[in-house]
Amino acid sequence: MLFGGAALGSARHIWWNFVSSSKERIDKAKEEWRTGRFDIVPGDEEEFIPLPAS
């Protein structure tokens, strides 16, 4: 994947399907995913993909 444009003002952290400028926000997203707080993707109600092992 290639992105172009001006550099962002701060670092980005990537873990699995989460991208954030804050590691703490990624940790929060992990917990929200584990507890089912994300909305179900329309048309994909039958499969839940668990978080990969850290």
Secondary structure, DSSP 8 states (H G I E B T S, - for coil): ----SS--SS--EEETTEEES-HHHHHHHHHHHHTT-S---TT-TT--------
